[in-house]
Amino acid sequence: MIKRGILIFCIITVLLTVFMPILPLQGEGEVYNETIRLHVLANSDSQKDQELKLKIKDEILKLLAVRLENVNDKDTALRIIKESISEIQQTAKNEISSQGYNYPCTVSVTEEKYPEKEYNGVTLPSGKYLSLRVLIGNAEGQNWWCVLFPTLCTTNAKPKQKLKEAGFTEPQIRILTEDDSPRYKLRFKILEIFNG
């Protein structure tokens, strides 16, 4: 019985030694909670609807770039985005109208499930994220997305610098920006399991 206990202890010790370096520690699971995404869905996959989607996206980013420029915490960013929803919706409607369409457009802040995505040198693990969601017309076309907070799609700053300014820790920044290593791919999978 004692030998069996020692054997189990040894196996657990070996497993911990092997897997501890890849487990999401030091708040890495906060990646989901500290990120706000922009998600714009086109009316359809027609070329004109896809072009319209990109024009609307550009106008929304122009509006939010100024407002989020010096924001370094998610709660403030979320408050600003929520306070701007009616203006964002009007901006989208104005662009739809100026392009000769009469599609409806709805804008909301919601939680959405995303697959693993790469944007501007940052790879976000799959999972649920808070999103500013813009639905154009039937919203049945291909979508466009980016990271609103930290402000990765409204700035030319280096992603690592913006993540640092937003309060992400070094382990979090590594897991988001150094995904070429199998070690980080495994960490993504572990994050997804912990979050899901």
C-alpha angles and dihedrals in degrees: 000000000000091000090052090051091050090049092051090047091051093049092049091048092051092047092049091048091052099041105033093082091058100041115106102257136158095042098306089143087066088078087093096046097047098050131085119190134198115225120185119184120198124224091244143336094267114124092244093050091048091050090049090052091055093048091051090047090052092051093048091049091050089053095047098038092073094043096048098037099108099022112125103174131065097226092057091045091051092048091051092048093049091047088051098049097102091047091047090051092048090048090053092046091049091052092047090051095044089055091054100256132121100202118147116241130202127192125193143153110239143149114258136182114236133186118234107294136184122214129171095335095318123105115200118202117237115268144094118317135175109253141189096223122201117190115193116199110310091353090219098127133089114294135228124213142175141163112274094178121062083034098247096142099042099050141053093220119121112271094234091054093049091048090050092048089051091057100257112154124238092256090050092049091049093051090050099044107029101055097135090089117085085227091066093043087057090047089054090053091049090048089051091051092048092047097042 
